[in-house]
Amino acid sequence: QSQIVESGGGLAQTGGSLRLSCALSGRFLNYHIIGWFRRAPGKGRESVACTTGDNGGDKYFPNSMKERFTISKDRAKKTVYLQMDNLKLEDAGTYYCARGIEGGNKGGCSAVASAYDDWGRGTQVTVSS
């Protein structure tokens, strides 16, 4: 049973904003990595952004995504957020949050889905023009 629940999806217009939340059950420790992924209709899953449980660097995929999206976390609430601004039609899809453990190389969080072993069921984002 997943210990991750995403919320905050919905309908937004192009140029609008949404804030997704990822609520984590269980522990949220320094060595955890949390990733946001998305799957657009008819396309494969892709990484959007990730963060670590400590103050390790946040990452965006591609890096230019940080111009519109911001990942943040509240350790006390065990929640990770994805603020999405200036939404585009191509941002539509199902957004998933996932938790994993940082690799031994201490490289921080990862865009690779296999680095995460606990996934939420997703929240739907629809963008209209």
C-alpha positions in Angstrom: 0.0 0.0 0.0 1.4 3.3 -1.1 2.3 5.8 1.6 2.1 8.7 -0.8 -0.9 10.8 -1.7 -0.9 13.5 -4.3 -3.4 16.3 -4.5 -4.0 19.7 -6.0 -4.5 18.8 -9.5 -7.4 20.2 -11.5 -8.2 22.5 -14.4 -6.2 25.6 -15.2 -6.0 27.9 -18.1 -2.8 28.5 -20.0 -0.8 31.0 -18.1 -2.4 29.9 -14.9 -1.0 28.2 -11.8 -1.6 25.1 -9.7 0.2 23.8 -6.6 0.4 20.1 -6.2 1.0 18.5 -2.9 2.6 15.2 -2.1 1.7 13.9 1.4 4.1 11.3 2.8 3.2 8.7 5.3 5.9 7.1 7.3 9.3 8.7 7.6 10.7 11.6 5.6 14.4 11.4 6.4 17.5 13.2 5.2 18.4 10.3 2.8 15.0 10.2 1.1 14.6 11.5 -2.4 11.2 12.7 -3.6 10.5 13.1 -7.3 7.6 14.5 -9.3 6.9 12.8 -12.6 4.2 13.2 -15.1 2.6 11.3 -17.9 0.9 13.1 -20.7 -1.8 11.3 -22.7 -0.2 9.0 -25.2 3.3 9.7 -23.9 5.7 8.0 -21.6 6.4 9.1 -18.0 8.9 11.9 -17.6 10.6 13.4 -14.7 9.7 17.0 -13.7 11.6 17.8 -10.6 13.0 16.2 -7.4 14.4 17.1 -4.0 16.0 15.4 -1.1 15.0 15.1 2.5 17.9 17.3 3.6 19.1 20.5 2.1 20.6 18.9 -1.0 20.0 20.6 -4.2 16.6 20.5 -6.0 16.7 19.5 -9.6 14.5 20.2 -12.6 14.2 18.2 -15.8 15.0 19.9 -18.0 16.8 22.6 -16.0 14.7 25.2 -17.8 11.6 23.8 -16.0 12.6 25.8 -12.9 11.6 29.0 -14.8 8.0 27.9 -14.3 8.0 25.1 -11.7 9.2 25.2 -8.1 9.6 22.2 -5.9 9.6 22.7 -2.1 9.1 20.8 1.0 7.8 21.1 4.6 9.6 18.4 6.6 7.3 19.0 9.6 4.2 18.3 7.5 6.0 15.6 5.5 4.8 17.2 2.4 6.5 18.1 -0.8 5.0 20.7 -3.2 5.2 21.4 -6.8 4.2 25.0 -7.7 3.4 25.2 -11.4 3.2 28.7 -12.9 2.6 29.9 -16.4 1.1 26.6 -17.3 1.2 25.4 -20.9 -1.0 23.0 -22.8 1.8 20.5 -22.8 1.9 20.5 -19.0 -1.4 18.5 -18.9 -1.2 15.0 -17.7 -1.2 12.9 -14.6 1.4 13.9 -12.0 3.0 11.4 -9.7 5.0 11.8 -6.6 7.5 9.1 -5.6 9.9 8.4 -2.8 13.2 6.7 -2.9 16.5 6.5 -1.1 19.5 8.5 -2.2 22.2 6.4 -3.9 25.5 5.6 -2.2 27.3 8.1 -4.5 25.4 10.9 -2.6 24.5 12.4 -5.9 21.2 13.8 -4.6 17.9 13.1 -6.1 17.4 11.5 -9.5 15.3 11.8 -12.6 15.4 8.0 -13.0 12.1 6.4 -12.1 13.8 3.2 -10.9 15.5 5.2 -8.1 12.1 5.5 -6.5 10.2 2.6 -5.0 7.1 4.1 -3.4 4.7 5.8 -5.8 1.4 7.7 -5.4 -1.6 7.1 -7.6 -1.3 10.5 -9.2 -3.3 13.7 -9.6 -4.7 14.9 -12.9 -3.7 18.3 -14.3 -5.8 19.7 -17.2 -4.8 22.8 -19.0 -7.1 24.6 -21.3 -6.5 27.5 -23.7 
